[in-house]
Amino acid sequence: VPEQFVEKSYVNSMHSIRKGFGSVENFYNGRGGFGQVDSQSQSQQTIFSFIQENENNEPWINEPCYLMPRLFFSAVESPPSTISQSNIAQYGLDPLRFSTTRFFHHARRGAFDFNHYGKVLVDLRRIMDKEIERDMYSIHRPNYKSCHRPVKPYIDGLLRVHHYLGSWEQYSAKSDVRRSRGRFEKFGSVDYGTDYQLQHWIGRFVEVVGVEKAKYLLDRSGVVEKNSVRLIDKLD
């Protein structure tokens, strides 16, 4: 399992995740807005199963390249009493290892600053082979014909992406000339409020797959690779 894969796969492409694990609170009502999903349909439903059940409805039927607005989460730390509320220590998991159980302060919802462009889900069954480009326009707009300008109001996102800056150790571990200390300090101090929607997703994940399998799949989440040495990034 690639580093961070499990955590990212449950975080990216999520909107209003109730109790953290894949249930969906809203659905497209066909009039340009969203209505409430009944409580029965929310029970243990994942994002993937929700899309499968509604693939022939709006917005999926007419949007083969579905844009998800993004909400940026900074590196502003929360007190230990808040971080511990994920209740995953009981499973032998450290909440400080996971961005979703450690960082809750975010940018202004709906603003372009810090959130930047959204991300897309592409239904390749509805994309013609000749439309697939080797040299894509942008990762935010991989198909110029089917994908629109990658900006969408936060409130209009049936699915939304939580984008985490992470700690300095995580941020600086990647080889990218843009990742300077100054840039980290600027982005890391952003704070327009808190959001705890995903704080409990790991607990729900454990309920579904079991403790041992969850620990195995999450073994490398939060691990920073430097010079082939595994470093667990923790608070001082």
C-alpha positions in Angstrom: 0.0 0.0 0.0 1.6 3.3 -1.1 2.4 5.8 1.6 -0.6 7.9 2.6 -2.8 6.0 0.1 -5.4 4.8 2.6 -5.8 8.2 4.4 -5.9 10.1 1.1 -8.4 7.7 -0.5 -10.9 8.3 2.4 -10.2 12.1 2.5 -10.0 13.2 -1.1 -13.4 13.6 -2.8 -15.4 13.8 0.3 -18.2 16.3 1.1 -19.8 16.6 4.5 -18.6 13.2 5.7 -20.7 12.4 8.7 -18.7 10.7 11.4 -15.8 10.6 9.0 -16.5 7.4 7.1 -18.0 7.9 3.7 -21.7 8.6 4.3 -23.2 11.3 2.1 -25.4 14.1 3.6 -26.6 15.7 0.3 -27.7 14.8 -3.1 -28.3 16.7 -6.3 -32.0 17.6 -6.6 -32.0 18.3 -10.4 -32.7 22.0 -9.9 -29.1 23.2 -9.5 -29.0 22.4 -5.8 -29.0 19.7 -3.2 -31.5 18.1 -0.9 -31.1 15.8 2.1 -30.4 12.1 1.9 -32.6 10.1 4.2 -30.9 8.6 7.2 -31.4 5.0 6.0 -29.4 5.7 2.8 -26.6 7.2 4.9 -26.0 4.1 7.0 -22.5 2.7 6.3 -22.6 4.1 2.7 -19.3 5.0 1.1 -18.7 7.7 -1.5 -18.0 5.0 -4.1 -21.3 3.1 -3.4 -23.2 6.4 -3.5 -21.8 7.2 -6.9 -22.5 3.7 -8.2 -26.1 3.9 -7.1 -26.6 7.4 -8.7 -24.4 7.1 -11.8 -27.4 7.6 -14.1 -28.6 10.7 -12.2 -27.4 14.2 -12.0 -24.7 15.4 -11.7 -22.9 12.3 -12.9 -24.9 11.6 -16.0 -24.1 14.9 -17.6 -20.7 15.6 -16.0 -18.2 12.9 -16.9 -15.5 15.2 -15.5 -17.0 16.2 -12.1 -15.2 19.1 -10.4 -14.9 19.0 -6.6 -14.1 22.3 -4.8 -11.2 22.3 -2.4 -10.9 23.4 1.2 -7.3 24.0 2.4 -6.2 23.0 5.9 -3.2 24.7 7.4 -0.6 23.6 9.9 -2.2 25.5 12.9 -2.1 23.0 15.7 -5.0 22.1 18.0 -4.6 21.4 21.8 -4.0 17.8 22.8 -7.5 17.6 24.3 -9.0 18.3 20.8 -6.7 15.9 19.0 -7.4 13.1 21.4 -11.1 13.2 20.6 -10.6 11.0 17.6 -10.4 8.2 20.1 -8.0 6.1 18.0 -5.3 5.7 20.6 -7.4 2.8 21.9 -6.5 0.9 18.7 -2.8 1.7 19.1 -2.9 4.5 16.5 -1.4 7.9 17.1 -3.7 10.8 16.1 -0.6 13.0 15.5 0.4 10.8 12.5 -2.7 11.7 10.5 -3.4 15.1 9.1 -7.2 14.4 9.3 -7.0 13.9 13.1 -4.4 16.6 13.8 -5.1 19.6 11.6 -8.6 21.3 11.7 -8.0 25.0 10.9 -8.8 25.9 7.3 -9.0 28.7 4.7 -12.1 30.7 4.0 -14.7 28.5 2.4 -15.4 29.5 -1.2 -12.4 31.8 -1.6 -9.7 31.1 -4.2 -6.9 32.2 -1.9 -5.2 29.1 -0.4 -7.9 26.7 -1.7 -6.9 27.3 -5.3 -8.3 25.0 -8.1 -10.5 22.1 -7.4 -9.9 18.4 -8.2 -11.9 16.2 -10.6 -13.4 12.7 -10.8 -13.3 11.5 -14.4 -15.7 8.8 -15.6 -13.6 7.2 -18.4 -16.7 5.3 -19.7 -18.1 8.6 -20.8 -14.9 10.0 -22.3 -14.1 9.1 -25.9 -10.7 7.5 -26.4 -9.6 10.2 -28.8 -10.3 12.8 -26.1 -7.8 11.3 -23.7 -4.6 13.4 -23.9 -1.1 12.3 -23.1 0.0 15.8 -22.4 -2.9 17.0 -20.4 -3.8 20.7 -20.0 -3.6 20.5 -16.2 -4.1 17.9 -13.5 -7.1 20.1 -12.4 -8.4 20.0 -16.0 -7.1 16.8 -17.5 -9.5 16.8 -20.4 -10.1 20.2 -22.0 -13.4 19.2 -23.8 -15.2 17.4 -20.9 -13.6 19.3 -18.0 -14.6 22.9 -17.3 -12.6 25.6 -15.7 -11.6 24.1 -12.3 -13.3 26.7 -10.1 -16.6 26.0 -8.4 -18.3 27.6 -5.4 -17.7 25.6 -2.2 -21.5 25.4 -1.5 -22.2 23.9 -4.9 -19.9 20.9 -4.4 -21.8 17.6 -3.9 -18.3 16.2 -3.2 -15.5 18.3 -1.8 -11.8 17.8 -1.3 -10.0 18.5 2.0 -6.5 19.5 1.1 -3.9 19.3 4.0 -0.6 21.2 4.1 0.7 18.9 6.8 3.6 19.5 9.1 6.9 21.1 8.0 8.5 17.6 8.0 5.9 16.3 5.7 5.8 19.4 3.5 9.5 19.6 3.1 10.1 15.9 2.5 8.9 16.2 -1.1 11.4 17.5 -3.8 9.7 20.7 -5.0 11.5 24.0 -5.3 8.3 25.8 -4.4 8.3 24.2 -0.9 10.3 26.8 1.0 10.1 27.5 4.7 8.7 31.0 3.9 5.9 29.5 1.8 5.2 27.0 4.6 4.9 29.7 7.2 2.6 31.7 5.0 0.2 28.8 4.2 0.7 27.1 7.6 -0.7 30.0 9.6 -4.0 30.3 7.7 -7.0 30.2 10.1 -10.5 31.1 9.1 -12.2 28.6 11.4 -12.2 24.9 12.2 -13.8 21.9 10.7 -14.0 18.5 12.5 -16.0 16.5 9.9 -13.3 14.0 9.3 -11.9 13.7 12.8 -13.7 10.3 13.4 -13.2 8.6 10.0 -10.5 6.3 11.3 -12.8 4.9 14.0 -15.4 4.1 11.4 -12.8 2.6 9.2 -11.7 0.3 12.1 -15.3 -0.7 12.6 -15.5 -1.8 9.0 -12.2 -3.6 8.4 -11.1 -4.5 11.9 -8.3 -3.2 14.1 -5.4 -5.4 12.7 -6.2 -4.7 9.1 -6.7 -1.0 9.7 -3.3 -0.8 11.4 -1.7 -2.7 8.6 -3.2 -0.5 5.9 -2.4 2.7 7.8 1.1 1.6 8.8 2.9 4.1 6.6 0.5 7.1 6.9 2.3 10.0 8.5 5.7 8.4 8.0 8.2 10.8 6.4 10.9 9.3 4.2 14.3 11.0 4.5 17.5 9.3 3.3 15.8 5.9 3.5 15.1 6.4 7.2 11.5 6.3 8.4 10.7 9.2 10.7 7.4 9.4 12.5 6.5 13.1 12.5 5.3 14.1 16.0 4.9 17.3 18.0 7.8 18.2 20.1 
